[in-house]
Amino acid sequence: MRGLFQHLCQFLRVFQRLEPTKVDLELFSLAVSAIHGCETCVKAHERVVLLGEGLDRKSTRLNS
């Protein structure tokens, strides 16, 4: 577990240097929430991303 934490800290330092926007951070949070399976969090982050980008749900769907 300690190794995972060290990798996460290293990633966050690099990510911070890239000067991420609010939408970038929300997309990252969305991915983490999806991995953890938290539907409430996924919906909340999705809402912020869609509002931040001025998108609607149809324009963000992946083609199946």
N, C-alpha and C positions, 0 to 999 in steps of 0.2 A: 504494500500500500504506500509506503514511503516513496518508492521510486515513481509511482504514478503521480503523487503529489508534487514531486520535484519537476516532472515533465510538464505538469499543468502550470506551475509557476513560471517555468521557462517559456512556455507558449504564451502566457498572458503578458510577459515582459515584451516579447517580440510583437504581439498583437497591439500593445499600447503604442509602440514606436510607429506603427502604421497610421496613427491618428484616425481610428475608426469613427464613423458617424454613429448617431443614435440608431439608425436603421441597421448598420453593421452589427452593433452590439445586440440588438433585438434578434437578428437572424442567428447569431451565435447562441443566444439564450433559447431560441426556438429549437435549434438542433439538440441542445442538451436536454431540454424538456421532452422532446420526442424520444430521445434515447432512454430517458427515465420513465417514459410512459405516462406522464402527467397530462391528461387531457385538458384540465382546467388551465394549466400553465401554457400549453400549446395554443389554446384559443386566445389567451390574453396576449401572448407575444405576436401571434398572427395578426391580431387586430391592430397592434401598434405598427407593425411593418406595413400593413396595407394602408393605414392612414398616413404614415410617414412618406410613403412612395406615391400616394394618390392613386392607388390601384384599386381594382375591384376583384372580387373572388374569381370571376371567370377568366380574367387575364393572367392569373397566376397558376391555373391548373396545368398539370403536366398532361401531355397527350398520352393516352393509354393505348 
